[in-house]
């Protein structure tokens, strides 16, 4: 509850934005500020019902919004830990996006493996 000039720490920005200073990068789609994936993991640890869409957003890790590698693997780990409150639509987008990424790299066998998780 402090004003902008009284803040004593920078927001936890993704690694690719760390050198940009103490600014809040706004998400164009939902109006939510971008945060580092570690910040989202800490929030999930403190609140098991924390929204997983923000955590699994590729932009919380990389500047490439179409790079779903870490997001998909992180979702599989969270699923193994019984976090299941990701919507069916978000799961579908995550699986198909990562499968398309693998297929575009010529790794169609792995794309099939990813789609088997659907």
Backbone bond lengths (Angstrom), bond angles and torsions (degrees), N, CA, C in turn:
res aa  C-N    CA-C-N  psi(-1)  N-CA   C-N-CA  omega(-1)  CA-C   N-CA-C  phi
1 X - - - 1.450 - - 1.525 112.26 -
2 X 1.296 116.78 33.51 1.461 120.11 178.40 1.515 109.13 -104.69
3 X 1.303 115.22 159.13 1.459 118.77 178.42 1.521 110.26 -74.91
4 X 1.304 116.15 168.86 1.471 122.35 -176.68 1.529 112.11 -57.63
5 X 1.315 117.62 -38.75 1.468 120.36 -177.09 1.529 112.64 -77.64
6 X 1.333 118.82 -13.39 1.456 121.97 -178.80 1.521 113.66 -97.35
7 X 1.315 119.17 2.10 1.460 121.13 -179.99 1.518 110.00 -67.71
8 X 1.314 116.16 139.57 1.457 120.10 -176.79 1.527 113.05 -109.80
9 X 1.318 117.80 -2.85 1.462 120.91 179.10 1.517 109.45 -145.36
10 X 1.312 115.18 149.64 1.463 120.19 177.17 1.520 110.57 -76.08
11 X 1.307 115.47 154.97 1.459 120.50 175.49 1.524 109.43 -65.83
12 X 1.322 117.91 149.78 1.467 120.33 179.34 1.533 110.95 -74.48
13 X 1.298 115.89 86.60 1.460 121.71 -177.79 1.523 110.88 -81.56
14 X 1.329 117.84 156.69 1.466 120.65 173.02 1.524 110.26 -58.76
15 X 1.328 117.53 155.98 1.471 120.97 -175.56 1.528 114.31 -54.51
16 X 1.317 117.74 -36.54 1.464 119.50 -177.85 1.527 112.87 -73.76
17 X 1.328 118.42 -9.88 1.459 122.30 178.37 1.529 113.00 -109.20
18 X 1.332 117.78 -1.27 1.462 120.98 -174.64 1.520 113.36 -59.05
19 X 1.308 118.79 -37.72 1.460 121.52 -176.90 1.522 113.52 -82.01
20 X 1.327 116.90 3.44 1.460 119.28 -177.16 1.524 112.70 -85.46
21 X 1.300 119.03 1.12 1.461 122.02 179.97 1.512 111.32 96.34
22 X 1.298 115.37 -167.33 1.465 121.37 -175.32 1.528 110.21 -95.69
23 X 1.316 116.62 64.55 1.457 121.57 178.52 1.513 108.74 -116.95
24 X 1.312 115.90 154.64 1.458 121.09 177.52 1.511 107.86 -101.21
25 X 1.325 116.22 118.49 1.454 120.99 177.73 1.525 108.42 -85.30
26 X 1.310 117.30 123.58 1.455 121.40 -178.56 1.523 110.77 -89.73
27 X 1.321 115.65 140.92 1.450 122.77 174.97 1.525 106.93 -79.15
28 X 1.316 117.13 124.68 1.465 120.56 -176.97 1.524 112.46 -67.21
29 X 1.329 117.96 -30.26 1.460 121.23 -174.39 1.521 112.94 -78.42
30 X 1.314 118.16 -48.01 1.455 120.19 -172.59 1.523 113.54 -113.18
31 X 1.325 118.44 -5.32 1.440 120.49 -178.83 1.520 113.75 76.02
32 X 1.325 117.67 10.74 1.467 121.76 178.35 1.518 108.92 -92.80
33 X 1.323 117.34 142.42 1.470 118.96 177.03 1.523 111.11 -71.19
34 X 1.325 116.28 146.19 1.457 121.14 176.95 1.518 109.37 -74.64
35 X 1.314 116.74 137.93 1.456 123.14 177.56 1.521 109.47 -131.40
36 X 1.303 116.05 159.84 1.451 122.99 177.80 1.531 110.14 -67.90
37 X 1.331 116.70 148.17 1.457 121.46 -178.80 1.531 110.84 -61.34
38 X 1.320 117.78 -33.12 1.479 120.56 178.16 1.529 110.79 -64.60
39 X 1.319 117.19 -37.45 1.457 121.21 176.04 1.526 110.04 -61.08
40 X 1.326 116.69 -44.58 1.461 120.53 179.71 1.528 111.50 -64.99
41 X 1.323 117.15 -37.22 1.466 120.20 177.49 1.522 111.66 -64.76
42 X 1.331 116.38 -39.20 1.458 119.69 176.50 1.530 111.38 -65.55
43 X 1.326 116.13 -40.19 1.466 119.80 176.96 1.526 110.66 -63.43
44 X 1.317 117.15 -40.38 1.463 121.05 178.67 1.525 110.64 -65.68
45 X 1.324 116.76 -37.38 1.460 120.50 177.60 1.530 111.23 -63.75
46 X 1.329 116.45 -38.71 1.463 119.57 -179.08 1.523 112.99 -81.83
47 X 1.329 117.12 -20.36 1.464 121.61 -179.66 1.527 108.11 -143.58
48 X 1.332 117.06 101.56 1.465 121.54 -175.65 1.528 113.21 -61.03
49 X 1.317 117.89 -16.45 1.468 120.03 179.77 1.529 112.18 -98.63
50 X 1.330 117.30 13.26 1.467 121.21 179.27 1.526 109.50 -59.22
51 X 1.307 116.00 141.74 1.467 122.12 -175.86 1.534 111.54 -62.91
52 X 1.327 116.89 122.06 1.458 121.46 -176.65 1.524 112.97 -79.91
53 X 1.316 118.33 -18.41 1.467 120.32 179.91 1.523 111.80 -60.08
54 X 1.331 116.82 -40.15 1.461 120.39 179.11 1.524 110.92 -67.80
55 X 1.315 115.73 -40.70 1.464 121.36 -179.15 1.520 111.81 -64.16
56 X 1.327 116.84 -40.03 1.459 121.45 -175.00 1.525 113.33 -91.97
57 X 1.311 117.46 5.82 1.461 121.13 176.45 1.532 108.51 -68.20
58 X 1.342 118.61 124.09 1.467 120.14 -178.66 1.523 113.93 -57.15
59 X 1.334 117.61 -27.01 1.470 120.54 -178.35 1.523 112.71 -72.09
60 X 1.349 118.15 -9.19 1.459 119.31 175.00 1.530 110.94 -80.19
61 X 1.351 116.45 -5.44 1.460 121.48 -179.44 1.525 111.95 -123.14
62 X 1.330 116.04 -43.63 1.461 121.18 -172.97 1.523 110.61 -133.92
63 X 1.319 115.71 158.16 1.464 119.24 178.85 1.530 112.13 -77.19
64 X 1.330 117.66 -11.50 1.455 121.86 179.23 1.534 109.23 -88.50
65 X 1.331 118.36 108.11 1.468 119.73 -177.40 1.528 113.64 -70.90
66 X 1.338 117.66 -4.61 1.466 120.83 178.88 1.519 112.71 -106.74
67 X 1.327 117.90 10.32 1.457 122.19 179.71 1.525 108.78 -98.03
68 X 1.332 115.90 98.75 1.456 121.77 -173.93 1.526 113.15 -99.70
69 X 1.329 118.30 13.07 1.465 120.16 -176.30 1.523 112.46 -58.23
70 X 1.309 117.24 -59.73 1.457 120.05 -176.78 1.526 111.30 -67.96
71 X 1.318 117.36 -36.96 1.466 120.71 -179.54 1.528 111.09 -60.67
72 X 1.337 117.04 -44.05 1.462 119.83 -179.06 1.525 110.99 -67.51
73 X 1.318 117.59 -43.92 1.463 119.96 179.77 1.528 111.23 -66.15
74 X 1.313 116.69 -38.29 1.462 120.58 177.38 1.525 110.62 -64.34
75 X 1.322 117.39 -39.91 1.464 120.83 177.41 1.527 110.55 -62.69
76 X 1.311 117.85 -40.52 1.467 120.20 179.29 1.531 111.14 -64.62
77 X 1.322 117.22 -38.42 1.468 120.46 176.75 1.528 110.15 -65.88
78 X 1.328 116.86 -45.25 1.464 120.27 179.48 1.522 111.42 -63.60
79 X 1.307 116.26 -37.89 1.466 120.23 178.04 1.525 110.75 -63.74
80 X 1.329 116.87 -39.20 1.461 121.05 177.28 1.527 111.60 -65.80
81 X 1.335 116.32 -25.26 1.471 121.24 178.05 1.533 111.73 -91.75
82 X 1.332 116.82 15.35 1.472 124.65 175.87 1.526 114.09 70.30
83 X 1.313 117.67 27.40 1.463 120.70 168.73 1.516 106.39 -90.45
84 X 1.315 116.09 112.44 1.464 118.44 -173.74 1.519 112.94 -128.46
85 X 1.315 118.98 15.64 1.460 120.80 -174.87 1.527 113.34 -92.89
86 X 1.325 116.89 33.83 1.460 121.53 171.34 1.521 107.36 -93.86
87 X 1.308 117.89 133.07 1.463 121.17 -175.83 1.531 110.92 -63.81
88 X 1.311 115.33 155.18 1.471 121.39 179.55 1.528 110.76 -59.15
89 X 1.321 116.67 -39.53 1.465 120.49 179.16 1.527 110.81 -64.34
90 X 1.313 117.65 -43.81 1.461 121.01 179.46 1.520 111.52 -65.41
91 X 1.330 117.07 -38.62 1.477 120.60 176.15 1.518 110.20 -62.57
92 X 1.328 116.88 -42.59 1.454 120.72 179.53 1.520 112.41 -63.67
93 X 1.330 116.24 -42.65 1.466 120.64 178.40 1.524 110.27 -63.37
94 X 1.316 116.75 -42.86 1.460 121.36 -179.45 1.528 111.02 -62.95
95 X 1.330 116.64 -48.11 1.465 120.51 -179.24 1.528 112.38 -65.61
96 X 1.313 117.25 -47.50 1.463 119.05 -176.94 1.533 111.94 -70.34
97 X 1.319 116.75 -34.22 1.468 119.30 179.16 1.522 110.95 -67.00
98 X 1.329 116.67 -43.77 1.465 119.17 179.05 1.522 110.70 -68.31
99 X 1.338 117.79 -38.62 1.464 120.80 177.50 1.528 110.60 -63.24
100 X 1.324 117.44 -41.15 1.465 120.71 178.00 1.523 110.79 -65.08
101 X 1.313 116.72 -37.94 1.463 120.86 177.64 1.528 110.42 -63.15
102 X 1.318 116.51 -44.09 1.469 120.21 178.57 1.524 111.46 -65.60
103 X 1.328 116.18 -42.51 1.463 120.05 -179.88 1.523 111.40 -63.18
104 X 1.330 117.18 -37.81 1.463 119.60 179.68 1.528 111.85 -67.61
105 X 1.323 116.99 -21.72 1.468 121.56 176.63 1.527 111.59 -90.04
106 X 1.333 117.21 2.75 1.461 121.30 179.83 1.519 113.91 84.82
107 X 1.318 117.03 10.36 1.464 121.76 -178.82 1.528 109.72 -100.09
108 X 1.321 116.51 57.62 1.460 120.35 -174.33 1.527 112.45 -65.80
109 X 1.345 118.62 -27.78 1.464 120.13 177.88 1.531 110.29 -63.40
110 X 1.333 116.10 -40.90 1.456 120.42 178.45 1.523 111.12 -72.65
111 X 1.330 116.73 -30.50 1.462 120.02 175.79 1.531 110.23 -63.88
112 X 1.318 116.41 -39.85 1.472 120.84 176.49 1.529 109.32 -63.80
113 X 1.339 117.06 -42.70 1.462 120.73 178.45 1.528 111.14 -58.57
114 X 1.322 116.90 -43.25 1.463 120.81 179.54 1.530 110.22 -64.43
115 X 1.317 116.35 -42.59 1.468 119.23 -179.08 1.515 112.94 -68.12
116 X 1.322 117.41 -21.97 1.470 120.10 175.11 1.525 111.97 -67.56
117 X 1.320 117.38 -14.42 1.452 121.05 177.62 1.532 111.94 -83.94
118 X 1.318 117.00 -5.44 1.462 121.56 -178.51 1.526 110.05 -74.91
